[in-house]
Structures are given as C-alpha cells and as structure tokens.
Amino acid sequence: WTRDGTRLLQIKDNKVKYYVNKEQCRCKIFVNGTLQIQQVVKEDSGKYRVTVYQQNGKLKAEEDTMFIVQGERNNLRCTCPFSSFSDPVPQPILSAECMNKTVSVKCEVKQ
C-alpha cells in the first residue's frame, strides 16, 4: 500500500513490513490485503494505491483509491476526549459511500 506515492506497508508470506513509523501511520493490513486506518484525521486524505503480486513476482493487480477526510477542526475536536468536555460524546454514526472508485466516509454525532 502507498499513499501519494509513499510506501506505507506490505504483506508478504503473511509477514507485515512497515515502511513508515507504525504509530504515525496508525494503519494495519489484514491477511486479505485490506488496509485499516485507525483514528482517521484530515491528513490521512490522499491517493492510496494497492499493488498485488502473484507468487512468482509478476504484477497481478493495481488499484488506486482517493480517500478524502472532510470536516473542520472544530467538528473533529468534539469527538476527542479533551478534559474541557464534561459530558460524554454520544455513539458516532459511521457511513460510507463508494462511487467511481472514490470512497466517501462520514462520521457524525447526533445530539
């Protein structure tokens, strides 16, 4: 997996290799090749590319996905457990929409 041309990580023979700081990436890869990003922030936006090779090293597939994280910083702050908030944040609602190889993910809190 790459983001904007920078290698993030790969899986080969069920072993994961990170090309970036694991904590800074906040990402992991599953055996089936799925990439998961934890605690998504606006800076995670970008062009992600997955490249799959056959056992013999020949290219099998390559796919690009634009990932865009929208929202203002103030809106993002309310989902974080800062001490300035005395009330717990309600359960967020996460929705995703895939259209023309672009995935839109929306996280909202209804009060």
C-alpha positions as CSV (number, residue, x, y, z in Angstrom):
1,W,0.0,0.0,0.0
2,T,1.1,3.5,-0.8
3,R,-0.3,7.0,-0.1
4,D,0.6,9.7,-2.5
5,G,3.5,7.7,-3.8
6,T,4.9,7.0,-0.3
7,R,5.1,3.3,0.7
8,L,3.2,2.6,3.8
9,L,3.3,-1.1,4.4
10,Q,3.2,-4.5,2.7
11,I,2.3,-8.1,3.5
12,K,4.3,-11.0,2.0
13,D,4.2,-14.6,3.2
14,N,1.8,-13.4,6.0
15,K,4.5,-11.1,7.3
16,V,3.9,-7.3,7.5
17,K,6.7,-4.9,6.8
18,Y,6.2,-1.2,7.6
19,Y,8.0,1.5,5.5
20,V,6.8,4.3,7.8
21,N,6.6,4.7,11.6
22,K,3.9,2.2,12.7
23,E,2.4,4.6,15.3
24,Q,2.5,7.6,12.9
25,C,0.8,5.5,10.2
26,R,-1.9,4.3,12.6
27,C,-2.6,1.6,9.9
28,K,-2.6,-2.1,9.7
29,I,-3.0,-4.7,7.0
30,F,-5.1,-7.8,7.1
31,V,-4.2,-11.2,5.5
32,N,-6.5,-10.5,2.6
33,G,-4.7,-7.2,1.9
34,T,-7.3,-4.9,3.4
35,L,-5.8,-1.7,4.8
36,Q,-7.3,-0.3,8.0
37,I,-6.5,3.3,9.2
38,Q,-7.3,3.9,12.9
39,Q,-8.2,7.3,14.3
40,V,-8.6,8.9,10.9
41,V,-7.5,12.6,10.5
42,K,-7.7,15.1,7.7
43,E,-4.0,14.5,6.9
44,D,-4.9,10.9,6.0
45,S,-6.5,12.1,2.8
46,G,-4.7,11.2,-0.4
47,K,-4.4,8.8,-3.3
48,Y,-4.0,5.2,-1.9
49,R,-2.7,2.5,-4.2
50,V,-2.7,-1.2,-3.6
51,T,-0.4,-3.4,-5.7
52,V,-0.9,-7.2,-5.7
53,Y,1.7,-9.6,-7.0
54,Q,1.5,-13.3,-7.8
55,Q,3.7,-15.8,-6.0
56,N,6.2,-15.7,-8.9
57,G,6.5,-11.9,-8.5
58,K,4.5,-10.9,-11.6
59,L,2.1,-8.0,-11.2
60,K,-1.4,-9.3,-10.7
61,A,-3.4,-6.1,-10.0
62,E,-3.0,-2.5,-9.1
63,E,-5.8,-0.2,-7.9
64,D,-6.0,3.5,-6.9
65,T,-8.5,4.9,-4.4
66,M,-8.9,8.6,-3.5
67,F,-9.5,8.9,0.2
68,I,-10.8,12.3,1.4
69,V,-11.3,13.2,5.0
70,Q,-13.6,16.2,5.3
71,G,-14.6,18.3,8.3
72,E,-13.4,21.3,10.2
73,R,-11.0,21.1,13.1
74,N,-13.7,22.3,15.5
75,N,-16.0,19.5,14.4
76,L,-13.3,16.9,14.8
77,R,-12.4,18.2,18.3
78,C,-15.8,17.3,19.8
79,T,-15.2,13.6,19.2
80,C,-12.0,13.7,21.2
81,P,-12.0,13.1,25.0
82,F,-10.5,16.5,26.0
83,S,-10.9,17.4,29.7
84,S,-12.8,20.6,28.7
85,F,-15.8,18.5,27.8
86,S,-17.8,17.4,30.8
87,D,-20.4,15.3,29.0
88,P,-19.6,12.0,27.2
89,V,-19.9,12.1,23.5
90,P,-22.8,10.0,22.0
91,Q,-22.0,7.0,19.9
92,P,-20.9,8.3,16.4
93,I,-22.6,7.1,13.3
94,L,-20.2,6.0,10.5
95,S,-21.4,5.7,6.9
96,A,-19.5,5.1,3.7
97,E,-20.3,5.6,0.0
98,C,-18.3,4.2,-2.9
99,M,-18.8,5.9,-6.3
100,N,-16.5,5.9,-9.3
101,K,-13.6,4.4,-7.4
102,T,-13.9,7.1,-4.7
103,V,-14.9,6.2,-1.2
104,S,-16.6,8.8,1.0
105,V,-16.7,8.1,4.7
106,K,-18.8,10.2,7.0
107,C,-18.7,10.2,10.8
108,E,-21.3,12.2,12.7
109,V,-22.7,12.5,16.2
110,K,-26.4,13.2,16.7
111,Q,-27.3,15.0,19.9
